[in-house]
Amino acid sequence: MLSFRTHLAAVRGMDDFDEEAVLAKIHLVDDDILMLSGSLVDGSGTPSSDFDFCVIARSQDERFHRATFPREQHMRYYTSGDRVKASFDYLPGSLLGVDVEYWTVQEVSALLDAHARLYAQMRTRARKSSGFAASAVDFRVLSRLTYGVPLTNAAAFGELTAGVRPGEVAYTAFRAAVGSYPDFRDLAGMWAQGDHASALIAARKLGVDTFRGLTHVHGNTNRNPKYLSRFLDRLPLPSELTLRFAELNALGAGPRVDAADVVLEWLDLVDLAFAEIRAGREKAEAFVGRADFLGLLKEELHESMTWNAEISNEYCFRAREVEPGLPPLRELLAALTARTAAPHHLPLREWAKDRTAPVGENNKSA
């Protein structure tokens, strides 16, 4: 009998289950590749988690179409037009559920090719990117391919996923996650108005995004922030850093604190997270290295720019993911509020020397 129990991580409080009853909900055929993944495998699961299966079929069959999908025992199923993407059912008498996605070998191969193109593009950008929307990459499935366990046809699974490079997946996740200058600038605008409550909301977002990026530096390919604190607890980070982040993120500042003080505390945490990012990314081979990243920043600058405090502060913020010794975010916030430039050692004008204004929309100068 097919068994998957040994591949599950220990979960405190998890109900017992019948493997046959779980597998009966999958509608497996002989030449399918069946992959087990999800939180019950990666160790972040709870007693209400799903068994996450992915069926990778040789080609589409009746399971892939709305009219012929064998759904009589399923609570619900998800479609895109006629195409059935996934089905979900609960296990009676348990908090557990069974989630099954249906893909073909060709679709998974196309997804991997699309991610290879996306990764190549991300290596040419120094900005936070939202390129996933147009990349044809289902990142959730891609992430699961980096750690999923083949329960059937392991050789075919290995051949199909030979091109999966977890470090590259982690880098594209990082580039889409790490805190951005526009978010920091929004925070500064709220701060300048004295709207510290709204600034606190913005500071929390900046913090969560940056700590998500930190997990990706250490190889996490999961973009879902739901279990962020659990992922952070696994990393070789100072316990006081992760503990304070967990307290602020999960419990908030408390009813009697000054919101302005907590904004500044969030900024201090973000500074510490960037320090850990700088240290970690030097060991991450798939990440753009310090020199190359600074080169990407240089390519965005040109002599004909209208040089002002805003440009200086923007690059002071963005360079900190690779460059040490830049002013802390508290100082950068004060500079933005005062409409001045925070002092730093980045030779922005020297980088821009002899560079002409960029043509097109790639933000790079000649």
N, C-alpha and C positions, 0 to 999 in steps of 0.2 A: 504493500500500500504506500502511496505517496505520502510523505510526512514532512512537515515544516516546523514542528514545535521546537526542535533544537536550535533553530536559527533566530528565535525570538529572545530579545533581551528580557532580563528579570524586571517585572513591573509590580510594585507593591499594591496589593488590593485587587489584582486582576482576577476576574471570574474564570472558572474552569470552562473548557469548551470541548466540543467533539470535532476532531479534525475532519472526519468524513462529512459532517454537516456543513462545515465551512467550505470544503472543496466542492461539494455538490452545487454550490451557487456560482461556480466559475464557468460551467459548460465547456470543459476542456476537450480538445480533440488531439489525436496522437502526435501530429507533427508540430504542435504548438510549442513555443518557448514560454514557460511560465516563470515569471520573476516575482519574488517576494521582496517588498521594501517597506518604506514608511516608518513611522515613529516607533512601532513595536520592534523594528529591527535596529534602528540607529540609537535606541536607548532613551529617547525622549518621550516615550509613550506614557499613557495613563490608563486607568481601568475603563475609560470610555473611548479609547482609540479604536481605529479600524484596522482590520487586516487588509493591507494594501497589496493587491496583486495586479500584475500587468500581463495580459495575454498578448504575445507577439506571434501572429499567425503568418503563414507563408503568403496568403492572399486573403482578400475579403471573402466572407461567406455569409450565411444567414444571420450570424450574430452581429453583423455590422450594419444591418438595415432595420429601420423602424418597424416595418410590417412583419418581418420574419424573426425578429429578435426573441429568443426563448425567455420571456419575461414573466411567466405566470407565477413564479415564486419570488419575484423581486418587488420590493416596495416602490422603487422608482428607478428610472434610468435617464441618462443625459444624451441628448442628440445635438447634432449640428446639421439642420436640414434632415435628410433621410439617414444620415450617417450616425450610428450609435457610437458614442465615445466611451461611456462608462455606465455601470449599474451599481446600485447600492442596496443592501438589505441589512436589517438588524438580526442579531441572534436572539431568539426568544429566551427570556429569563436571564439576560446578561446586558451589561452596558456596551459590550463589544459590537462592532459592525463589520461587514465584509464589503470592501470596495474593490471593484474589478474594472480595469481599463482595457480597451481593445485597440490594438495597433497591428499594423502589418510590418514585415521586415523592411519593405520599401519605405514606409513612412518613417520608421526609426532611422534608417540610413539617411533619408533626406533631412531629418532633424539634426543629425550629427554634422552633416555637410553645412547646414545653415549656421550651426554654432561655430564651426571652423571659420566661416566668413565673418561672423560677428566678432569673434575673438581677434581676428586680424584687424578689423576696424577699430576695436577698442584699444588696441596697442598704439594707434595713431592719435589718440585723444588724451588730453590732460583734464578735461572737464568731466563732471558727473554726466552720465549718459542715460537717456531713456530709450535707447535704440532697441530694446526688447520688443516694443510694440509693433515694429515693422520687420522683425527679424525672422519670423516663421519658426521661432524656437519656443517650444513648450518647456519652460525652464524647470517646472516641477518634475516632469518626466525625465528631463535631462539629468537633474540632480539625482534622481533615484537610480539612474543607470550607473552612477559612479560608485554606488555601494550595494545595489540590489543583488539578491542571491538567486541564481537560476535553479529552479526545482525540477525542471525537465529540460532535455536537449541542451546540456551545459556546453557541449562543444560548439553548437551553432550559436549559442549566446556569446561565447568567447570570441568567435569570429565576427559577429555583428558588432560587438562593443570594443573591438580592438582599437578603434579610433577614439574612444572616450578618454580624455585626459583631464582628470579631476583638477589639476592645478590651473588649467586654462578655464575650466568652468568656474572655479573659485575667483579667478581674476575678473571675468565678465560680471559675476555677481558683485564683486567689490566695486567695480567701476560704476555700477548702477545704484549702489547703496550709500557709499561714504558721503558724509555731510557736505553740502554744497555752499558756495559763496552766496548765491541768491537767498538761500534760507537764512544765512547769517545776516545778510543785509536787511531782510525783513525784520529779523529780531532787533537789529539796531534801530530801525525806524520806530518800532513799538516802544523801545527803551527811550528814545529821544522824546516821544510824546508823554512819557511818564506812565504808559500803559504797561505796568510790570506784569500784570496777570496774563495779558496776551503774549508778552515777551517770554513768559515762563512756558507757555504752550509751545512756542517756537523753539525754545531752548531744549525742551524735552525731545522734540522731533529731531533736532540737530544731533542730540546725544544718542538717541536710538539708532539713527542712520549711521553714525560714526562707529558705534559699538557693533552694529551689524557688519560693517566693513572690516572691523578688527577680527571677527570670527572667520571671515573669508580669507584674510591674510594667513590664517592658520589652517586653511584647507577646507573649511566648511562650505559645502555647495548649496545648502538649503537657504533660500531667501526668505522663508516665512519667519516673521519676527515673533511668532507665538511662543516659541520655546527659547527665546534669545538668552535669557538668564541661565537656562540649563546648558546651552552651548558654551557660554562664557565660563561656567564653572569647570568645564573640562580642560580649559586652556591653562598653560603655564603663566598665569598672570598674578600680580600682587592681589592677595585676598581682599585687602582694604578697598581696592579699586572696584572689583566685581561686587563686593558687598554693598558699597555705597551706591553703585549704579542700580543694583537690584532694589534697594530701598527707595530711591527716588523714582525709579521707573514704575515700580509696582504699587507702592504705598503713597506716593506723592509727598509733598512738603509738609503736610499737616496743617491744621486750621489756624494756628497762632503764629506762624512764621511770617517773616517779611518776604514777599514774592521777589523783590529785587535781590535780596541776599541769595535766594535759591537759584535765580538766573545765573548769578556769578559762580555759584557752586557747580551748576551744570557746565559752565564754560571751563572751569578748572578740570572737571572730569573729562571733557572733550579734549583738552590739552594733553592729559595723561593718556587718553586713548590714542591720540596721534603719535605720541612718543612710542607706544607699544607697536603701532602700525609701522613706524619707521624701522624699528628693530626687527620686526617679523618679516617685512617684505624683502629685506636683504637676503633672507634664506629661502624665499619662495621663487623658484626658478622661472615659473611662468609669468611672474609679475614684471612689469617694466621697471628696470633698475633706476637708481637715483640719477645717474648722468643722463640716461635717455629721457627720463621724465622731465628733467630740467630743460633738456633740448626741445621737448614738445612745448613747454612754456615759452621758450625763446622764440620759437617759430610763430607764435601768436603776436609777437611784438614787432613794431616797426617805427622808424624815425618820425613818420608823419602823424603819429597819434597825437591827440591833444592831451598832453601829459598833465595829470591832476592827481589829487589825493585819492580819488575813487579807484583809479587804475592801480596805483601803488598798493592800496589796501587790499584790493582783490587778489593781486598776485602774492601778497604777503600771506593771505589766508590759504590760497590754493597750493602754494609751494610747501606748506608744512607737512604734507604727507610723506615727503622725502627729505626735507631740509631741516636740520636742527638749528637752534639758536635764534629762531624768530620770536618776536614779542608775543607774550601770552594773549589769549583771546580777550581777557579783561582789558588790556591796553588797546587792542584793536577796536574793541567796542567803544572805549572812551574816545579814540581818534575819530571814528565814524560819527559819533554824537557831536563832536566839536567841529566836524567838517575839515579835519586836518589829516595828514598822513602819519601813520605810526612809523617811527624810525626803525629801519631794518637794514641788513647787509646785502640784500639782493641787488645786483647791478643791473636794474631794469633797462636803463638808458644805454648802457654798454652792450647789453644783449641785443638791443634794437638797432644798434649802429649799422648803417649800410643796408638795412632790411627795408624793402619797399612794402607799401600797403598791400594787404592780401586781395586776391581776385577771387570772386565766387563766395561760397558759403562755408569754407572749411576752416576759417579762423587762423589760417597760417600765412605768414608773410613770406616773401621770396628772398 
